[in-house]
């Protein structure tokens, strides 16, 4: 994990800025969640998830895919739908949406799942942008060096013993 003698960060450990070491996968996920929770806190004033959450979720996932180490771009690419699928229902449960009805009743489930369904375009757009950036980082910006395969010596094979008769 140390820098090479030239002072450069190894290719698999770089963020999008080649002179900086990238974040580990778990830190990138925490970064995206923390920025998204900041948007939740901003929108808690109004009582519903709105523009603050939308901008924070998109920027959190974007910053995460740019800051993560190159070898961990897969994690940053798949995290937007997972974060959205976990964060939105938890926020609505904590805020008390559907309170006063039986646990896991149809009313409570619909009142929790509906906000997630209405944010599907945000989740899809964010996922497409993040996956595109991850693919560009993985295959275009710094393609992995192809190692030359060692030349295999030609081996003279003789016929099997039963065929030599």
C-alpha positions in Angstrom: 0.0 0.0 0.0 3.0 2.3 0.0 3.8 4.6 -2.9 6.4 3.4 -5.4 9.8 4.9 -5.5 8.8 7.4 -8.1 6.3 9.0 -5.5 3.3 8.1 -7.6 0.3 6.3 -6.3 -0.2 2.8 -7.8 -2.9 2.8 -10.5 -5.3 0.6 -8.5 -5.2 2.8 -5.5 -5.8 6.2 -7.3 -8.8 8.3 -7.1 -9.9 10.3 -10.1 -7.1 12.7 -9.2 -4.1 10.6 -10.1 -1.8 12.1 -7.5 -4.2 11.2 -4.6 -4.9 7.9 -3.1 -8.5 6.8 -3.4 -10.9 5.9 -0.6 -11.5 2.3 0.3 -14.9 0.9 -0.7 -16.5 1.1 2.7 -15.5 4.7 3.2 -17.0 5.6 -0.2 -20.3 4.1 0.9 -20.2 6.0 4.2 -19.4 9.2 2.3 -22.4 8.9 0.0 -24.6 8.0 3.0 -23.3 10.9 5.1 -23.9 13.4 2.3 -27.4 12.0 1.6 -28.2 12.2 5.3 -27.1 15.9 5.2 -29.8 16.4 2.6 -32.3 14.6 4.8 -31.4 17.0 7.6 -31.9 20.0 5.4 -35.3 18.7 4.3 -36.4 17.8 7.8 -37.3 21.5 8.2 -40.0 21.1 5.6 -41.1 17.7 6.8 -40.7 15.9 3.5 -37.8 14.8 1.3 -37.4 17.4 -1.4 -34.8 19.2 -3.3 -32.2 19.1 -0.5 -32.3 15.3 -0.4 -32.3 15.1 -4.2 -29.2 17.2 -4.7 -27.4 15.7 -1.7 -28.1 12.1 -2.9 -26.9 12.8 -6.4 -23.8 14.7 -5.3 -23.0 12.1 -2.6 -23.0 9.3 -5.0 -21.0 11.4 -7.6 -18.3 12.4 -5.1 -18.1 8.8 -3.9 -17.4 7.4 -7.4 -14.8 10.1 -8.0 -13.0 9.7 -4.7 -13.0 5.9 -4.4 -9.9 3.9 -5.3 -9.9 2.6 -8.8 -10.1 -1.1 -7.7 -13.3 -0.3 -5.8 -15.3 1.5 -8.5 -17.7 -1.4 -8.7 -18.9 -0.7 -5.1 -19.4 2.9 -5.9 -21.3 2.0 -9.1 -23.8 -0.3 -7.4 -24.4 1.8 -4.3 -27.0 4.4 -5.4 -30.0 1.9 -5.6 -29.0 0.2 -2.4 -28.6 3.5 -0.5 -32.0 4.8 -1.9 -33.8 1.5 -1.1 -32.6 1.6 2.5 -32.5 5.3 3.3 -35.9 6.5 2.0 -38.0 3.9 3.9 -36.0 4.3 7.1 -36.4 8.1 6.9 -40.2 7.8 6.5 -40.5 5.2 9.3 -38.5 7.4 11.7 -40.5 10.5 10.7 -43.7 8.6 11.7 -45.4 8.2 8.3 -48.2 5.7 8.6 -48.1 5.9 12.4 -51.3 4.9 14.3 -52.0 1.9 12.2 -51.1 -1.7 12.7 -47.5 -2.7 12.1 -47.0 -4.0 8.5 -50.6 -3.1 7.6 -51.3 -2.3 4.0 -51.7 1.4 4.8 -48.3 1.6 6.5 -46.5 -0.3 3.7 -48.0 1.9 1.0 -47.2 5.1 2.9 -43.6 3.9 3.2 -43.1 2.4 -0.3 -44.8 5.2 -2.3 -42.1 7.8 -1.5 -39.5 5.2 -2.7 -41.4 4.6 -5.9 -41.7 8.4 -6.6 -37.9 8.7 -6.3 -37.2 6.0 -8.9 -36.3 8.5 -11.6 -33.7 10.1 -9.3 -32.3 6.6 -8.4 -32.2 5.6 -12.1 -30.5 8.8 -13.2 -28.0 8.7 -10.4 -27.2 5.1 -11.1 -26.7 5.6 -14.8 -24.4 8.6 -14.3 -22.4 6.9 -11.5 -22.0 3.6 -13.6 -20.9 5.6 -16.6 -18.2 7.4 -14.6 -17.1 4.1 -13.0 -16.8 2.5 -16.5 -14.9 5.4 -17.8 -12.5 5.3 -14.8 -12.0 1.6 -15.1 -11.5 1.2 -18.8 -10.8 4.6 -20.5 -8.9 6.9 -18.2 -6.2 4.5 -17.1 -6.5 1.1 -18.9 -4.7 -1.6 -17.1 -1.3 -2.4 -18.7 -1.4 -5.6 -20.7 1.3 -7.9 -19.7 3.1 -9.6 -22.5 2.6 -13.3 -22.3 5.9 -15.2 -22.1 6.7 -17.1 -25.2 6.1 -20.7 -24.7 8.8 -22.9 -26.1 7.7 -25.3 -28.7 7.6 -28.8 -27.2 8.2 -31.6 -29.5 5.8 -34.3 -28.6 6.1 -37.8 -29.7 3.3 -40.1 -30.4 1.9 -42.1 -27.5 3.5 -45.4 -26.8 0.7 -47.5 -28.2 0.8 -45.5 -31.5 4.6 -45.9 -32.0 4.5 -49.6 -32.8 
